[in-house]
Amino acid sequence: MDFGKVGASLLPTIDFSLPDDDPRTWVALREASETQVRIGVGAPVWGVKSWVGSVYAPGTPPKEFLRSYAEQFNSIELNTTHYGTPSSETIAKWRESSPEGFKFNVKFLQEISHRQPLGHDPKLVQEFVHAIMGLEDRLGLSFLQLPPTFSISEATQLRSLFEQIPKELPVAVEVRHPSFFNDHLLVPRYYDLLRSLNAHVVITDVAGRRDVLHTSLPSSRVLIRFIGNSPESLGRLHETDLTRIEAWVHRLSSWFKLGLTQLEFFVHQPDDIQAPLLINHFIDRMNTVCGTNLKPWVTQAKTPKGQMSFF
């Protein structure tokens, strides 16, 4: 992931602290009518060959990577759908390869998210939405990542797009243009639009774009993309990742007490090889601080025959 990427030499100069809460978030969370809490944790990919022998059992073939991933994690940030609408056969395979409770958090097709005006091709939107809703109970938060050039002046285009999306499809929106942010808060014009659309937000925590790290939740659901700084060459987790995770865990503890009902937390790393290590660290701290009962992934020592278990 190149968005917000900086060189290792600049990391000591960056303020990684989390901004204070947006008071509007407290109101939105207290208004939540849902009572069931969902916490999904995972990575942005399943096809990492170097996970074979640790996250995946020795000898796991690529065609079994998704099944192995879904037995270790309960959620994935599904980026492949950004580049093409999946066929019904692919959707069926994804469902068959994942257990009950697993969620695919589907990224919107770029032909929808990166062409203006938003919703300019209703047929394309309908085809994409119909395809991903075939995931049924495996469908998590879909997320609409808008291009860096999409500014607050175009924000009202969201309404036209949302009018073409069924109410039962939850959509979280990620914006990147500086005009959407003011001191780590979403500007009122945009925040109020999200509230009126019953939309959710994507929060991205990345070293080189601290301005997009906001704390404005318009609803009780959130998708967090945590971009770490631990490349494989480091041989361990970077200290900035550990301190940032600690801050997030305590902030999330507060949000859950206020009424947060769905968290999808995805860990990116420069090469994604180290992502599982940070995922387990996050899970351990969540279980300790928040009292959750999230299952960590465990090293797989045996060659898979059929489905693998956590233990």
Backbone hydrogen bonds, N-H to C=O, Kabsch-Sander energy under -0.5 kcal/mol:
donor,donor_aa,acceptor,acceptor_aa,energy
5,K,2,D,-2.1
10,L,7,G,-1.6
11,L,7,G,-0.6
11,L,8,A,-0.9
13,T,10,L,-1.8
14,I,11,L,-1.6
16,F,14,I,-0.9
22,D,215,T,-1.1
25,T,22,D,-2.0
26,W,22,D,-0.8
27,V,23,P,-1.3
28,A,24,R,-2.3
29,L,25,T,-2.6
30,R,26,W,-2.0
31,E,27,V,-1.3
32,A,29,L,-1.2
38,R,261,T,-2.8
40,G,263,L,-3.4
42,G,265,F,-2.0
48,V,46,W,-0.8
49,K,47,G,-0.8
51,W,48,V,-1.8
52,V,49,K,-1.8
53,G,56,Y,-3.2
54,S,51,W,-2.1
54,S,56,Y,-0.6
55,V,51,W,-0.6
56,Y,51,W,-2.6
60,T,57,A,-1.9
64,E,61,P,-2.3
65,F,62,P,-1.8
68,S,64,E,-2.4
69,Y,65,F,-3.0
70,A,66,L,-2.8
71,E,67,R,-0.8
72,Q,68,S,-0.7
72,Q,69,Y,-1.3
73,F,69,Y,-2.7
74,N,41,V,-0.9
75,S,41,V,-0.7
76,I,103,K,-1.7
77,E,43,A,-2.0
78,L,76,I,-0.9
78,L,105,N,-2.3
79,N,44,P,-0.6
79,N,77,E,-1.1
82,H,79,N,-2.1
83,Y,80,T,-1.5
91,I,87,S,-2.4
92,A,88,S,-2.2
93,K,89,E,-2.0
94,W,90,T,-2.6
95,R,91,I,-2.4
96,E,92,A,-2.5
97,S,93,K,-1.9
98,S,95,R,-1.3
102,F,99,P,-1.9
103,K,74,N,-1.4
104,F,138,R,-3.5
105,N,76,I,-2.6
105,N,103,K,-0.6
106,V,104,F,-1.0
107,K,78,L,-2.3
108,F,143,F,-2.6
110,Q,82,H,-2.7
112,I,109,L,-1.7
113,S,109,L,-2.2
114,H,110,Q,-2.7
120,H,117,P,-1.4
125,V,121,D,-2.0
126,Q,122,P,-2.7
127,E,123,K,-2.5
128,F,124,L,-2.3
129,V,125,V,-2.8
130,H,126,Q,-2.5
131,A,127,E,-1.9
132,I,128,F,-2.4
133,M,129,V,-2.1
134,G,131,A,-1.3
135,L,132,I,-1.9
136,E,133,M,-1.4
138,R,135,L,-2.3
139,L,136,E,-1.9
140,G,104,F,-2.7
140,G,138,R,-0.5
142,S,140,G,-0.6
142,S,170,P,-2.1
143,F,106,V,-3.0
144,L,172,A,-2.9
145,Q,143,F,-0.7
146,L,144,L,-0.8
146,L,174,E,-2.7
150,F,147,P,-1.8
151,S,149,T,-0.7
154,E,151,S,-1.9
155,A,152,I,-1.1
157,Q,154,E,-2.3
158,L,155,A,-2.1
159,R,156,T,-1.2
160,S,156,T,-0.7
161,L,157,Q,-1.6
162,F,158,L,-3.0
163,E,159,R,-1.7
164,Q,161,L,-1.8
165,I,162,F,-1.3
169,L,166,P,-1.8
172,A,142,S,-2.9
173,V,200,H,-2.4
174,E,144,L,-2.9
177,H,150,F,-0.6
180,F,177,H,-2.0
181,F,178,P,-1.7
182,N,185,L,-2.6
185,L,182,N,-0.6
187,V,180,F,-2.1
190,Y,187,V,-0.8
191,Y,187,V,-2.6
192,D,188,P,-2.8
193,L,189,R,-1.1
194,L,190,Y,-2.3
195,R,191,Y,-2.1
196,S,192,D,-2.1
197,L,193,L,-1.4
198,N,194,L,-0.5
198,N,195,R,-1.1
199,A,194,L,-2.4
200,H,171,V,-2.5
201,V,221,R,-0.8
202,V,173,V,-2.2
203,I,223,L,-2.6
204,T,202,V,-0.5
204,T,212,V,-0.5
205,D,203,I,-0.5
205,D,225,R,-2.6
206,V,204,T,-0.7
208,G,4,G,-2.8
209,R,206,V,-1.0
212,V,209,R,-1.2
213,L,210,R,-1.0
214,H,212,V,-1.4
215,T,184,H,-1.4
217,L,215,T,-0.9
222,V,262,Q,-2.0
223,L,201,V,-2.0
224,I,222,V,-0.5
224,I,264,E,-2.9
225,R,203,I,-3.0
226,F,224,I,-0.7
226,F,266,F,-3.0
227,I,205,D,-2.7
227,I,225,R,-0.7
228,G,226,F,-0.8
228,G,268,H,-2.9
234,L,231,P,-1.6
235,G,231,P,-0.6
235,G,232,E,-1.2
241,D,238,H,-0.9
242,L,238,H,-1.5
243,T,239,E,-2.1
244,R,240,T,-2.0
245,I,241,D,-2.4
246,E,242,L,-2.0
247,A,243,T,-1.9
248,W,244,R,-2.3
249,V,245,I,-2.6
250,H,246,E,-1.9
251,R,247,A,-2.0
252,L,248,W,-3.1
253,S,249,V,-2.0
254,S,250,H,-1.6
255,W,251,R,-2.2
256,F,252,L,-2.8
257,K,253,S,-1.6
258,L,254,S,-1.4
259,G,255,W,-1.3
260,L,255,W,-2.4
261,T,220,S,-2.6
262,Q,220,S,-1.8
263,L,38,R,-2.5
264,E,222,V,-2.0
265,F,40,G,-3.0
265,F,263,L,-0.5
266,F,224,I,-2.8
266,F,264,E,-0.5
267,V,42,G,-2.3
268,H,226,F,-3.2
268,H,266,F,-0.6
277,L,274,Q,-0.7
278,L,274,Q,-1.5
279,I,275,A,-2.4
280,N,276,P,-2.2
281,H,277,L,-1.6
282,F,278,L,-2.6
283,I,279,I,-2.6
284,D,280,N,-2.5
285,R,281,H,-2.2
286,M,282,F,-2.6
287,N,283,I,-2.6
288,T,284,D,-1.8
289,V,285,R,-3.0
290,C,286,M,-2.3
291,G,286,M,-0.6
291,G,287,N,-0.5
292,T,286,M,-1.0
300,Q,54,S,-2.7
301,A,299,T,-0.6
